[in-house]
Amino acid sequence: MSGAGSSRKLLSALLCFTEERPTWTVTDLASELDLSVTSTYRYVALLREVGLLDSASQNAYRVTDRVLSLAGACEAAQAPLAEIALPVMTRVRDEIDETVLVARRGGAAAYCVDRVESRRPVRLQFDRGQAMSLHAGSLARMLLASMSTSERARYLEPVLATLSAARTAMLTDEVLDHAHAVGWTESFEEVDEGIWGCAAAITSQGAVIASVGTAAPIFRSDQACRDRMIELIRQAAKEISVEVDRHWASSD
C-alpha cells in the first residue's frame, strides 16, 4: 500500500516484541528495522504515548498490559476453535492412537491451538501456542495453501533457496492450489525424520480458518493405515467446520 511507509514502520517496531524477544533497546530496534536511531526514538515515543510500550529498564522497552485487550479482541472475533474441536480430536485420537492437532495461521507462522496426544511411548509432542513454519509439514502447509498467490510468494521468496528440490516441488502454486481445492494434504519427513503426517482444512463460511491433522512414525503406518487416518482427518475437518458455522449462526 503506497503512502503508508511510516505507519508500516511503526507497526513493524511493535511487532518486533515477541515472547522470544520481549524487550528491546532503541539501538537494537533501529538495527533490526534498518532505521536511524532518531526515527526509531520517534516511533517508540509514539507507542509509549498511546500506552503500548513502557520502560523495562533504563535503556530497554517492553509492551504493556494494554496489548491484552488486542489479544482479547482476537479471541472474541474468532470461534472458540479449541473448545469446538476437542471432542472431535479426542474421538479421532482414540481410534488411531496418534496425536491429533489443530493449528491456525498468525502472520508468517502456524500455531498449535490445541492437541490431543497419543498414549503410545513414541509419539508426536506439541505444545499449545507452538509456532510452525508454514512450508514444513502437512498441518502448516494446508494453511499456506489457503493464502493468496501473492501472499505465498512473499512468504516463500526467502525460504525456497534453503530447501531441496523435492521440498521446493511441494510448494509450487500448482501443488498448493490443488491442496487447497481438495482440502487436504500429506507429508513425509518434512519436519522430523521418520514421521508421516496428514491434515485437512477447517472452514467457516467457505474460508479456511484452521487445519486439523495427525502425524505418526512411518514404521507403524503402512498405506492402509495412512489411508484410514486421512479419511478420519478429512471427516474431522468437516465436522469441526460445521460446528464452527453453527457457533456463528447461534451468535447472530
C-alpha positions as CSV (number, residue, x, y, z in Angstrom):
1,M,0.0,0.0,0.0
2,S,1.5,3.3,-1.1
3,G,1.8,6.3,1.3
4,A,1.8,4.1,4.4
5,G,5.6,3.9,4.9
6,S,5.7,5.5,8.4
7,S,2.7,3.5,9.6
8,R,4.3,0.3,8.3
9,K,7.5,1.1,10.2
10,L,5.6,1.9,13.4
11,L,3.7,-1.4,13.3
12,S,6.9,-3.2,12.4
13,A,8.5,-1.8,15.5
14,L,5.7,-3.0,17.7
15,L,5.7,-6.5,16.1
16,C,9.4,-6.9,17.0
17,F,8.3,-7.5,20.6
18,T,7.7,-11.3,20.9
19,E,7.8,-14.0,23.6
20,E,11.3,-14.9,22.4
21,R,12.4,-11.2,22.5
22,P,10.2,-9.3,25.0
23,T,12.5,-6.3,25.4
24,W,14.4,-4.0,23.0
25,T,16.7,-1.1,23.2
26,V,16.1,1.7,20.7
27,T,19.6,1.0,19.2
28,D,18.7,-2.7,18.7
29,L,15.3,-1.9,17.2
30,A,16.9,0.6,14.8
31,S,19.4,-2.1,13.6
32,E,16.6,-4.7,13.3
33,L,14.4,-2.4,11.3
34,D,17.2,-0.8,9.3
35,L,16.1,2.7,10.6
36,S,18.0,5.6,12.0
37,V,18.1,5.8,15.8
38,T,16.4,9.2,15.6
39,S,13.5,7.7,13.6
40,T,13.3,4.8,16.0
41,Y,13.1,7.0,19.0
42,R,10.2,8.8,17.4
43,Y,8.3,5.5,16.8
44,V,9.0,4.3,20.4
45,A,7.8,7.7,21.8
46,L,4.5,7.4,19.8
47,L,4.0,3.8,21.0
48,R,4.6,5.0,24.6
49,E,2.2,7.9,24.1
50,V,-0.7,5.5,23.2
51,G,0.2,3.2,26.0
52,L,1.5,0.2,24.1
53,L,5.2,0.4,25.2
54,D,6.8,1.3,28.6
55,S,10.2,1.2,30.1
56,A,11.5,-2.2,31.1
57,S,14.9,-0.9,32.3
58,Q,16.9,2.3,31.9
59,N,17.6,1.6,28.2
60,A,15.0,-1.1,27.2
61,Y,11.3,-1.1,26.4
62,R,8.5,-3.7,26.7
63,V,4.9,-4.0,25.6
64,T,2.3,-3.0,28.2
65,D,-0.8,-4.8,29.5
66,R,-2.8,-2.8,27.0
67,V,-1.9,-5.3,24.3
68,L,-4.0,-7.9,26.3
69,S,-7.1,-6.1,25.0
70,L,-5.9,-6.8,21.5
71,A,-5.5,-10.5,22.4
72,G,-9.0,-10.5,23.9
73,A,-10.4,-8.9,20.7
74,C,-8.6,-11.6,18.7
75,E,-10.3,-14.3,20.7
76,A,-13.7,-12.6,20.7
77,A,-13.7,-12.3,16.9
78,Q,-13.0,-16.0,16.4
79,A,-14.9,-19.1,17.1
80,P,-13.7,-20.9,20.2
81,L,-11.8,-23.4,18.0
82,A,-10.2,-25.5,20.7
83,E,-13.4,-25.9,22.5
84,I,-15.3,-26.9,19.4
85,A,-12.6,-29.2,18.0
86,L,-11.6,-31.0,21.2
87,P,-14.4,-33.7,21.2
88,V,-13.8,-34.5,17.6
89,M,-10.0,-34.6,18.0
90,T,-10.3,-36.8,21.0
91,R,-12.5,-39.3,19.2
92,V,-10.0,-39.5,16.3
93,R,-7.1,-39.9,18.7
94,D,-9.0,-42.7,20.5
95,E,-9.5,-44.5,17.2
96,I,-6.0,-44.2,15.7
97,D,-4.0,-43.6,19.0
98,E,-1.8,-40.9,17.3
99,T,-1.5,-37.3,18.3
100,V,-4.2,-35.0,16.7
101,L,-3.6,-31.3,16.4
102,V,-5.4,-28.1,15.3
103,A,-3.5,-25.1,14.0
104,R,-4.3,-21.6,13.0
105,R,-2.2,-19.2,11.0
106,G,-0.9,-16.0,12.5
107,G,1.1,-13.8,10.1
108,A,4.0,-15.8,8.7
109,A,3.7,-18.8,11.0
110,A,1.2,-21.5,12.0
111,Y,0.4,-22.0,15.7
112,C,-0.8,-25.0,17.6
113,V,-4.2,-24.1,19.0
114,D,-4.7,-27.4,20.8
115,R,-3.7,-31.1,20.6
116,V,-4.7,-34.5,22.0
117,E,-1.6,-36.6,22.3
118,S,-1.2,-40.3,21.5
119,R,-0.9,-42.6,24.5
120,R,2.0,-44.5,22.9
121,P,5.5,-44.0,24.2
122,V,6.8,-43.0,20.7
123,R,4.6,-40.1,19.7
124,L,4.5,-36.6,18.3
125,Q,4.6,-33.9,21.0
126,F,3.5,-30.3,20.5
127,D,2.8,-27.5,23.0
128,R,-0.2,-25.2,22.7
129,G,1.0,-22.0,21.1
130,Q,4.0,-23.7,19.5
131,A,4.9,-22.0,16.2
132,M,5.5,-23.9,13.0
133,S,6.9,-22.8,9.6
134,L,4.2,-22.6,7.0
135,H,6.2,-24.5,4.4
136,A,7.0,-27.6,6.6
137,G,4.6,-30.3,7.4
138,S,1.0,-31.0,6.2
139,L,-0.7,-29.1,9.1
140,A,1.1,-25.8,8.3
141,R,1.2,-26.3,4.5
142,M,-2.6,-26.6,4.5
143,L,-2.7,-23.1,5.8
144,L,-0.1,-21.9,3.3
145,A,-2.2,-23.3,0.5
146,S,-5.2,-21.2,1.7
147,M,-3.2,-17.9,1.2
148,S,-3.4,-15.9,-2.0
149,T,-0.7,-16.4,-4.6
150,S,0.9,-13.0,-3.8
151,E,1.0,-13.7,-0.1
152,R,2.5,-17.1,-0.7
153,A,5.2,-15.6,-3.0
154,R,6.2,-13.0,-0.4
155,Y,6.5,-15.7,2.3
156,L,8.3,-18.2,0.1
157,E,10.8,-15.9,-1.5
158,P,13.4,-16.1,1.2
159,V,12.6,-19.7,2.0
160,L,12.9,-21.6,-1.3
161,A,16.6,-21.2,-1.7
162,T,17.2,-23.1,1.5
163,L,15.2,-26.1,0.5
164,S,15.9,-29.2,-1.5
165,A,14.4,-29.6,-5.0
166,A,12.0,-32.2,-3.7
167,R,10.7,-29.9,-1.0
168,T,10.5,-27.0,-3.4
169,A,8.4,-29.1,-5.7
170,M,5.8,-29.4,-2.9
171,L,5.5,-25.6,-2.7
172,T,4.6,-24.6,-6.3
173,D,1.4,-22.8,-6.9
174,E,0.1,-25.8,-8.8
175,V,0.6,-28.1,-5.9
176,L,-0.6,-25.7,-3.3
177,D,-3.7,-24.8,-5.4
178,H,-4.5,-28.5,-5.7
179,A,-4.2,-29.0,-1.9
180,H,-6.5,-26.0,-1.3
181,A,-9.0,-27.3,-3.9
182,V,-9.2,-30.8,-2.4
183,G,-9.0,-29.6,1.2
184,W,-6.2,-31.9,2.5
185,T,-2.6,-32.9,2.0
186,E,0.0,-35.2,3.5
187,S,3.8,-35.0,4.3
188,F,6.7,-37.4,4.6
189,E,9.6,-36.5,6.9
190,E,9.3,-32.7,6.3
191,V,9.6,-31.7,9.9
192,D,11.0,-34.8,11.6
193,E,12.8,-37.8,10.2
194,G,10.7,-40.9,10.1
195,I,7.4,-39.1,10.5
196,W,4.4,-39.0,8.2
197,G,1.5,-36.6,8.6
198,C,-1.8,-35.5,7.0
199,A,-4.0,-32.5,7.5
200,A,-7.3,-31.1,6.3
201,A,-8.7,-27.6,6.1
202,I,-11.2,-26.3,8.6
203,T,-13.5,-23.7,7.0
204,S,-16.0,-21.1,8.1
205,Q,-18.4,-19.7,5.5
206,G,-16.2,-21.1,2.8
207,A,-12.9,-19.6,4.0
208,V,-10.1,-21.7,5.6
209,I,-9.6,-20.7,9.2
210,A,-7.5,-23.5,10.5
211,S,-6.3,-27.0,9.9
212,V,-6.6,-30.3,11.7
213,G,-4.1,-33.1,11.3
214,T,-2.2,-36.0,12.7
215,A,1.3,-37.5,12.4
216,A,2.7,-40.9,13.1
217,P,6.0,-42.7,12.8
218,I,6.3,-44.3,9.4
219,F,7.3,-47.6,10.9
220,R,3.8,-48.1,12.3
221,S,1.7,-46.5,9.5
222,D,1.6,-48.6,6.3
223,Q,-0.5,-47.4,3.3
224,A,-3.8,-48.9,4.6
225,C,-3.2,-47.2,8.0
226,R,-2.4,-43.9,6.3
227,D,-5.5,-44.1,4.1
228,R,-7.6,-44.7,7.2
229,M,-6.1,-41.7,9.0
230,I,-6.6,-39.4,6.0
231,E,-10.2,-40.4,5.9
232,L,-10.7,-39.7,9.6
233,I,-8.9,-36.4,9.5
234,R,-10.9,-35.2,6.5
235,Q,-14.1,-36.2,8.2
236,A,-13.0,-34.4,11.4
237,A,-12.3,-31.2,9.4
238,K,-15.8,-31.3,8.0
239,E,-17.4,-31.9,11.4
240,I,-15.4,-29.1,13.0
241,S,-16.3,-26.8,10.1
242,V,-20.0,-27.5,10.6
243,E,-19.8,-26.8,14.3
244,V,-17.9,-23.5,13.7
245,D,-20.6,-22.3,11.3
246,R,-23.2,-23.4,13.8
247,H,-21.5,-21.3,16.5
248,W,-21.6,-18.2,14.4
249,A,-25.2,-18.8,13.4
250,S,-26.2,-19.1,17.0
251,S,-24.2,-15.9,17.9
252,D,-26.1,-13.7,15.3
